């Protein structure tokens, strides 16, 4: 272990990688060896492998999508761990300008409104903390606040605070994580949505290039008051994802799936619901300063209760079924230490057998992020 640390300090990353691999053969659950190996990958510019290895020990939520920033955050925490710091922390602030457009859909054909462009000002600030509880167990926490101010006075501004507290530990080449997480979201007119739940996940290490993660969560989504209160519900969800690092260590492919159930929906017109979905992501780091990513997701929601279809025939009852497609991507340019420029886009498309519930939008934004 000491030899690997000396090689890291000397910048001999390939030799350090070999030393930490040897250390893990002797003690597969060693926190120090896992972090040392991840830092060796980071020094070699193999960011996708570094993230896979870092997350066998560390686990932060609400990270940006790009490997470049994820690896940098974990590297900072691992470096502070090696220096003997009890608490390791990171912080960030991000702002810029964006444009939101409601696209043509069945709903806009009925009610109008397609083609509206709204300029918005995004703000995102937050941070994370990590400390040791035992030789193997670590405590991880993140807070992430997001705000959007829209230029259109008739449109509500968005406010969202996300939090996560969890315990994690390596289990040989695998990893275990469990904890609680949630969010508080402003929904306009003095109304809020409060989410909180308990979750657990188990990451199965399949070598330096692959990781399979299985997870589960039970959460409550509560609307404390106002006309949205009937949407309060409980949710149970199972998730799975596989991440593969390509041979160069700079490209990651991820494929995932989820399955869940909503119940205790009180007076929601559509009743309880079941849902399932699939998703994927690709990220490539072109250099130590440039990264690009693309992601997509599909979700099907099937509801239990019939409801009137007021847009066609108020006497006609239908059981609602929705298909939700989301696509997004962006480029990250690290133009100075701790600074990055981030042009990003997102396209959302929702279809429903209730025409008035169809929806589509396109969002473009350009932000600057500062990491501390």
Secondary structure, 3 states (H helix, E strand, C coil): CHHHHHHHHCCCHHHHHHHHHHHHHHCCCCHHHHHHHHHHHHHCCCHHHHHHHHCCCCCCCCCCCCHHHHHHHHHHHHHHHHCCCCEEEEEEEEEEEEEEEECCCHHHHHHCCCCCEEEEEEEEEEEEEEEECCCCCEEEEEEEEEEEEECCCCCCCEEEEEEEEEEEEEECCEEEEEEEEEEEEEEECCEEEEEEEEEEEEEEECCCCEEEEEEEEEEEEECCCCHHHHHCEEEEEEEEEEEEECCCCCEEEEEEEEEEEEECCCCCCCCCEEEEEEEEEEEEECCCCEEEEEEEEEEEEEEEEEEEECCCEEEEEEEEEEEEEEEEEEEEEEEECCEEEEEEEEEEEEEECCHHHCEEEEEEEEEEEEEC
